Amino acid sequence: MTDRTVRVGLVGCGVIARWQHIPALARISGAEIAAVCDKDPGLLATVGKKLRSVERYEDFGEMLSRAKLDVVDICTPPQTHAALGIQAAESGRHVLVEKPAALSLEEFDRLAEACQGHGVRLCEIENKMFEPVVRRALSEVKRGSIGSVTGVDIKVLLRRTAALAKDPSHWCHELPGGLLTETLPHPIYIIQAFLGAVEPVAVHVTRPDLHGHAGSYEIIVVLEGRRGVGVVAYSGSSPKDKVVIDVHGTRKSLRIDLWNSAVLEYRIGGAGRASRGLENLRQGLSLLACTASAVTEVATGRFRGGHLQVIDEFIQSVRNGTDSPVSVEQAREVIRVLESIAEMAAANRAATP
Ligand SMILES: NC(=O)c1ccc[n+]([C@@H]2O[C@H](COP(=O)([O-])OP(=O)(O)OC[C@H]3O[C@@H](n4cnc5c(N)ncnc54)[C@H](O)[C@@H]3O)[C@@H](O)[C@H]2O)c1
């Protein structure tokens, strides 16, 4: 289908669809939003007005039966992903789905089997893996420049998740692990990318319950693999957004500042005052260089964030018959670990007097 435009039907016109998927699809050559669907008629009208000549549906089944589509892009809450994905696969459409692709391994396997059985692709959006700074760090690690990876620490401060946790009517409270299920897929797949297979060994949530909306939400998760330890620290009370990933190696460490598009190096050794000062200087210069490059890319419209990159690669994989940018096995590993973390958190809560 190389020459043909991939026709996309997008379901769920909420936050992520409007902020990321719709603008990304508009920039991708060889893709076209053919139809949008949302069960909320007001939202559907607002989004539909901006996308002239795009078909609008309040009912997903109707979109599948009436619209001419190659791909269904699922941007609804996670509770609906597996059911909508299976319906899309049964209608012969490729499935692109926001994280988490499913709420349990059992659900994910049903979705993957439906896709395989109907000969269509399944791709989970793991956008942070496609951010330029994460890719740069990963390729350095693959080249061996930091030595062997020994650990990954991720600090996550996000106003969006902190705000939705406080909204008692938000769907995140109905997820198996509450906010934890909504927040952790990103750090899990990042840690897996640097450390390989990992298992959760400790989970701490500073909440009286996993699903409530009162009080601050701090989550700490420790994951252990053959190559090292990964630590995720999520803070739900920060007034600012920040995601920092420290990747430690036997020769040096890398600090990926996802929010500010920067990668800094921390070298091992050199405990004297002069070498500490030099390290400060080197990091300052790196930060300046990263800032200048990010500003130029944004100003010239060349910046490609993680969503644009992963959606584009998926569309091109459909057009060219090449591998999907996120494999089914990779997505399955995220769901397996996520489910296990939610179970550990629930067990910890139950054991707390
Ligand atoms: N990758 C990221 O960085 C990122 C960031 C934010 C959200 N997300 C993910 O995106 C998904 C959506 O999150 P959001 O914040 O945009 O949610 P949202 O609540 O803002 O939007 C969801 C929309 O889906 C619609 N919907 C629900 N069920 C439907 C159905 N059966 N048929 C048609 N429409 C239906 C709702 O009416 C709503 O408009 C979630 O899986 C979330 O985890 C990912």
The ligand as an SDF file (V2000), in Angstrom:
LIG
                    3D

 44 48  0  0  0  0  0  0  0  0999 V2000
    1.0180    9.1440   26.1250 N   0  0  0  0  0  0  0  0  0  0  0  0
    0.8120   10.1930   26.9140 C   0  0  0  0  0  0  0  0  0  0  0  0
    1.7060   10.9850   27.2120 O   0  0  0  0  0  0  0  0  0  0  0  0
   -0.5730   10.4090   27.4400 C   0  0  0  0  0  0  0  0  0  0  0  0
   -0.9320   11.6010   28.0880 C   0  0  0  0  0  0  0  0  0  0  0  0
   -2.2610   11.7570   28.5010 C   0  0  0  0  0  0  0  0  0  0  0  0
   -3.1760   10.7120   28.3280 C   0  0  0  0  0  0  0  0  0  0  0  0
   -2.7720    9.5490   27.7420 N   0  0  0  0  0  0  0  0  0  0  0  0
   -3.6810    8.4080   27.5410 C   0  0  0  0  0  0  0  0  0  0  0  0
   -4.6570    8.7480   26.5690 O   0  0  0  0  0  0  0  0  0  0  0  0
   -5.8960    8.1180   26.8720 C   0  0  0  0  0  0  0  0  0  0  0  0
   -6.9810    9.2010   26.9800 C   0  0  0  0  0  0  0  0  0  0  0  0
   -6.6310   10.1150   27.9740 O   0  0  0  0  0  0  0  0  0  0  0  0
   -7.2420   11.6070   27.9680 P   0  0  0  0  0  0  0  0  0  0  0  0
   -6.5880   12.3080   29.0870 O   0  0  0  0  0  0  0  0  0  0  0  0
   -7.2070   12.1800   26.6100 O   0  0  0  0  0  0  0  0  0  0  0  0
   -8.7630   11.2810   28.3730 O   0  0  0  0  0  0  0  0  0  0  0  0
  -10.0170   12.2330   28.2500 P   0  0  0  0  0  0  0  0  0  0  0  0
  -10.9510   11.8270   29.3260 O   0  0  0  0  0  0  0  0  0  0  0  0
   -9.6070   13.6600   28.1470 O   0  0  0  0  0  0  0  0  0  0  0  0
  -10.6360   11.8390   26.8240 O   0  0  0  0  0  0  0  0  0  0  0  0
  -11.2100   10.5930   26.5770 C   0  0  0  0  0  0  0  0  0  0  0  0
  -12.3650   10.7660   25.5910 C   0  0  0  0  0  0  0  0  0  0  0  0
  -12.8540    9.4890   25.2020 O   0  0  0  0  0  0  0  0  0  0  0  0
  -14.2680    9.5670   25.0500 C   0  0  0  0  0  0  0  0  0  0  0  0
  -14.7990    8.1960   25.1360 N   0  0  0  0  0  0  0  0  0  0  0  0
  -14.7560    7.3690   26.1970 C   0  0  0  0  0  0  0  0  0  0  0  0
  -15.3140    6.1710   25.8860 N   0  0  0  0  0  0  0  0  0  0  0  0
  -15.7060    6.2700   24.5840 C   0  0  0  0  0  0  0  0  0  0  0  0
  -16.3310    5.3520   23.6840 C   0  0  0  0  0  0  0  0  0  0  0  0
  -16.6430    4.1260   24.0510 N   0  0  0  0  0  0  0  0  0  0  0  0
  -16.5870    5.7770   22.4340 N   0  0  0  0  0  0  0  0  0  0  0  0
  -16.2800    7.0520   22.0450 C   0  0  0  0  0  0  0  0  0  0  0  0
  -15.6710    7.9530   22.8610 N   0  0  0  0  0  0  0  0  0  0  0  0
  -15.3900    7.5560   24.1050 C   0  0  0  0  0  0  0  0  0  0  0  0
  -14.6950   10.4830   26.1760 C   0  0  0  0  0  0  0  0  0  0  0  0
  -15.9760   11.0680   25.9180 O   0  0  0  0  0  0  0  0  0  0  0  0
  -13.5730   11.5160   26.1930 C   0  0  0  0  0  0  0  0  0  0  0  0
  -13.8600   12.6430   25.3820 O   0  0  0  0  0  0  0  0  0  0  0  0
   -5.6550    7.3480   28.1800 C   0  0  0  0  0  0  0  0  0  0  0  0
   -5.3230    6.0220   27.8780 O   0  0  0  0  0  0  0  0  0  0  0  0
   -4.4600    8.0520   28.8110 C   0  0  0  0  0  0  0  0  0  0  0  0
   -3.6880    7.1950   29.6180 O   0  0  0  0  0  0  0  0  0  0  0  0
   -1.5070    9.4010   27.2840 C   0  0  0  0  0  0  0  0  0  0  0  0
  1  2  1  0
  2  3  2  0
  2  4  1  0
  4  5  1  0
  4 44  2  0
  5  6  2  0
  6  7  1  0
  7  8  2  0
  8  9  1  0
  8 44  1  0
  9 10  1  0
  9 42  1  0
 10 11  1  0
 11 12  1  0
 11 40  1  0
 12 13  1  0
 13 14  1  0
 14 15  2  0
 14 16  1  0
 14 17  1  0
 17 18  1  0
 18 19  2  0
 18 20  1  0
 18 21  1  0
 21 22  1  0
 22 23  1  0
 23 24  1  0
 23 38  1  0
 24 25  1  0
 25 26  1  0
 25 36  1  0
 26 27  1  0
 26 35  1  0
 27 28  2  0
 28 29  1  0
 29 30  1  0
 29 35  2  0
 30 31  1  0
 30 32  2  0
 32 33  1  0
 33 34  2  0
 34 35  1  0
 36 37  1  0
 36 38  1  0
 38 39  1  0
 40 41  1  0
 40 42  1  0
 42 43  1  0
M  CHG  2   8   1  16  -1
M  END
$$$$
